[in-house]
């Protein structure tokens, strides 16, 4: 499976967000887009990252970065878990993993298992719980799904692709702002 890399054209898609709004990636041309893929709606660490995205939303907007997030869960589960955070950006439920396949977002039993062995994992789990996101299983979810982040430039070209090495591995938001501030013609 060929992963997307910087310089690849980001695959276009259209999907409905949690509120029935059509989200068409092509409509975001002219701005940067942080497209973030998450595991499932009940994932405490995923919800913590959405919380961080909400906290940094104004700064990302100032850096000309729109945010779109995708969860591999049915829309009702996403509304019940992630949706209660009131995110100011589109959240897409993709229970059939159509967008995950399009962006080649992997599943990995090895990486999920390794996450528990990382020294920082207990700290991140505690941070998630303190923010109101306890570890909660989601029946029927793809527990082996890994996160991924893509910074897409104003012309639809991938500027940075980040495929997670462990469950709470995401591109740094400082790096996103920095990459977006470099005006390139791709």
C-alpha positions, 0 to 999 in steps of 0.5 A: 500500500503506497502511503501519501507523501509530500508532493502527492495530490490529496485525493478529493472527496465529498462526505456529510459531516455530523450535522448533514452539511456536505464537506467537499475537500475541493471547496477548501482550495485556496486555504491549507487544510489539516485533515486528521483521521482518528480511531473511533468516537469513544477513543479517549486519546482521540477525544483529547486530540480533538480537544487540543484542536478546539483549543488551537482553532483560532491560532490555526485559522490565523495561520490559514489552516482549516481543520477537518476530522474523520472518525471510523464510527457511525454518526450517532456514536460520533455525535454522542462522544466527539460531538458533545465537544462543540468543535468549530470545524467539520467532523465526519463519521466514516464507519465504512472507512471509505476515506481511510482507504482513500488516504491509506490510513492503516490498521496495525495490531503491532502498533496498537500493542506497542502503545501500551509499552511507551513510557508516555502513555500513562501520562496521556491517558491521565490527561485524557481522563482529567479532561473528561475523556476516560478510556471507554471501549466502543463495541464493534469499532476497529480497535486496530486503526491508527491515526493519521494527519495530512496538511494539504496546501492551497492547491490541493497538494499534500505538504506533510503526511503523518502516519501514526507510530502509536495510538496517540501519535499526531503531527505537532500543531506547532509544526502545522502552523509553521508549515502553513506559514511557509508560502509555497506554490504547491 
